[in-house]
Amino acid sequence: MEKVCRRRRTARPAKICMKS
């Protein structure tokens, strides 16, 4: 299991974390 966190460049900066 790896925790991948990345930020998307959008009007609202949000941190997206996914478990894969």
C-alpha distance matrix in Angstrom:
0.0 3.8 6.8 9.6 13.0 16.2 19.8 22.0 25.6 27.5 30.4 28.1 25.5 22.3 18.9 16.2 12.6 10.1 6.7 5.7
3.8 0.0 3.8 6.2 9.7 12.8 16.5 18.9 22.5 24.6 27.6 25.4 22.5 19.5 16.0 13.6 10.2 8.3 5.9 5.5
6.8 3.8 0.0 3.8 6.4 10.0 13.4 16.1 19.7 21.6 24.4 22.0 19.1 16.1 12.4 10.3 6.8 6.0 5.0 6.7
9.6 6.2 3.8 0.0 3.8 6.6 10.3 12.8 16.3 18.5 21.5 19.5 16.5 13.8 10.3 8.1 5.5 5.3 6.4 7.4
13.0 9.7 6.4 3.8 0.0 3.8 7.0 10.0 13.4 15.6 18.4 16.1 13.0 10.4 6.8 5.5 4.1 6.4 8.9 10.7
16.2 12.8 10.0 6.6 3.8 0.0 3.8 6.6 9.9 12.4 15.5 13.8 10.6 8.7 6.0 5.4 6.5 8.7 11.8 13.1
19.8 16.5 13.4 10.3 7.0 3.8 0.0 3.8 6.6 9.0 11.9 10.3 7.0 5.9 4.7 6.0 8.7 11.4 14.8 16.5
22.0 18.9 16.1 12.8 10.0 6.6 3.8 0.0 3.8 5.9 9.3 8.6 6.4 6.2 7.0 7.5 10.8 12.9 16.6 17.9
25.6 22.5 19.7 16.3 13.4 9.9 6.6 3.8 0.0 3.8 7.1 7.7 6.1 8.0 9.8 11.0 14.5 16.7 20.4 21.6
27.5 24.6 21.6 18.5 15.6 12.4 9.0 5.9 3.8 0.0 3.8 5.2 5.7 7.8 10.7 12.0 15.7 17.9 21.7 23.2
30.4 27.6 24.4 21.5 18.4 15.5 11.9 9.3 7.1 3.8 0.0 3.8 6.3 9.1 12.6 14.4 18.2 20.6 24.4 26.3
28.1 25.4 22.0 19.5 16.1 13.8 10.3 8.6 7.7 5.2 3.8 0.0 3.8 6.0 9.8 11.9 15.6 18.4 22.1 24.3
25.5 22.5 19.1 16.5 13.0 10.6 7.0 6.4 6.1 5.7 6.3 3.8 0.0 3.8 6.9 9.7 13.2 16.2 19.9 22.1
22.3 19.5 16.1 13.8 10.4 8.7 5.9 6.2 8.0 7.8 9.1 6.0 3.8 0.0 3.8 6.3 9.7 12.8 16.4 18.9
18.9 16.0 12.4 10.3 6.8 6.0 4.7 7.0 9.8 10.7 12.6 9.8 6.9 3.8 0.0 3.8 6.5 10.0 13.4 16.0
16.2 13.6 10.3 8.1 5.5 5.4 6.0 7.5 11.0 12.0 14.4 11.9 9.7 6.3 3.8 0.0 3.8 6.6 10.2 12.7
12.6 10.2 6.8 5.5 4.1 6.5 8.7 10.8 14.5 15.7 18.2 15.6 13.2 9.7 6.5 3.8 0.0 3.8 6.9 9.8
10.1 8.3 6.0 5.3 6.4 8.7 11.4 12.9 16.7 17.9 20.6 18.4 16.2 12.8 10.0 6.6 3.8 0.0 3.8 6.3
6.7 5.9 5.0 6.4 8.9 11.8 14.8 16.6 20.4 21.7 24.4 22.1 19.9 16.4 13.4 10.2 6.9 3.8 0.0 3.8
5.7 5.5 6.7 7.4 10.7 13.1 16.5 17.9 21.6 23.2 26.3 24.3 22.1 18.9 16.0 12.7 9.8 6.3 3.8 0.0
